[in-house]
Amino acid sequence: MSRIVIVDGGPRRAWNTAQMLEKVAEGALGATADRRSTPEVVPGAAGEAVGAGAAGEAVGVPGAAGEAVGAGAADEIVVEQFRLYDLDFKGCVSCFACKRVGARLERCALLDGLTPLLDAVADCDGLVIGSPIYLSEVTGLTRAFLERLCFPYLSYDKKPSSFPKRIKTGFVYTANAPEDAYGEIGYWDLFRRNGELLERLFGKSSWVLASETWQFDDYEKYASGMFDAAQRAERHATVFPQDLQRAFELGAWLLA
Ligand SMILES: Cc1cc2nc3c(=O)[nH]c(=O)nc-3n(C[C@H](O)[C@H](O)[C@H](O)COP(=O)(O)O)c2cc1C
């Protein structure tokens, strides 16, 4: 069995970031079909929400925080999805338990609402983190999660990472700003830095982006004169589906 962990670092349940991550889940589960040698039908699950569901595939319905989806035979894929905004946790508290001489921690020593997610990552074969861009960074909760996830594996000793194996990882970003501004405002740098951090600690990393996202259900209800609502609607209809497709491909790449 292969385990994929998907972490939603945005607060809005059904918006851009969540939709991109649904596609990652679909892509990961879709990859199952190609890999399975002994197909097994999961009753009632085939073809539901994730859309990866021709009969005989191992499919799951992405669920609530930490809910495992998919079935569990040897060649199957389980996708576990977590929403950081549903979890009660802090960022790193600088206890340095993970840096004590002889420490053999499998994950961060601080026990709170993040612990089940950190345990899931410790046991996973692929990890994708999604976040909207807030004030030119990932969200505060995503940042706090990265501190708790990464610092324990970041060795102060000789080897660069204490994570016990190499897995593929990915980042999904969604942002309002147009891409031609990203050099100047540092987003490409942010994506590169996060990618390098994940590569150093876990293994090969990739990222996908949806820019100039659809921000409001109705632009007329919001004081948003700097945006061209018609252009955004057009982009949402024509470009966002391509972004979703790239998210799907990221999911499929994780176990390829
Ligand atoms: C608090 C806040 C700060 C934001 N800051 C930025 C920003 O610095 N750059 C940007 O491109 N978009 C920014 N945005 C827009 C979001 O990144 C964008 O709408 C994103 O797609 C929202 O994701 P969601 O639809 O999954 O909630 C901000 C939105 C909020 C609510």
The ligand as a Gaussian input file, in Angstrom:
#p B3LYP/6-31G(d) Opt

LIG

0 1
 C       -5.361000      37.721000       3.907000
 C       -5.148000      37.604000       2.429000
 C       -3.953000      38.026000       1.886000
 C       -3.719000      37.865000       0.520000
 N       -2.500000      38.248000       0.024000
 C       -2.204000      38.014000      -1.275000
 C       -0.912000      38.337000      -1.789000
 O       -0.035000      38.847000      -1.113000
 N       -0.670000      38.055000      -3.093000
 C       -1.604000      37.465000      -3.902000
 O       -1.298000      37.220000      -5.079000
 N       -2.845000      37.145000      -3.434000
 C       -3.153000      37.392000      -2.144000
 N       -4.384000      37.048000      -1.642000
 C       -5.351000      36.390000      -2.532000
 C       -5.328000      34.881000      -2.413000
 O       -4.017000      34.374000      -2.410000
 C       -6.044000      34.225000      -3.578000
 O       -7.322000      34.775000      -3.745000
 C       -6.127000      32.722000      -3.373000
 O       -6.449000      32.077000      -4.577000
 C       -7.185000      32.354000      -2.330000
 O       -7.268000      30.961000      -2.197000
 P       -8.682000      30.262000      -1.906000
 O       -9.591000      30.632000      -3.049000
 O       -8.365000      28.821000      -1.837000
 O       -9.157000      30.811000      -0.606000
 C       -4.684000      37.267000      -0.304000
 C       -5.925000      36.875000       0.258000
 C       -6.146000      37.050000       1.606000
 C       -7.475000      36.622000       2.199000

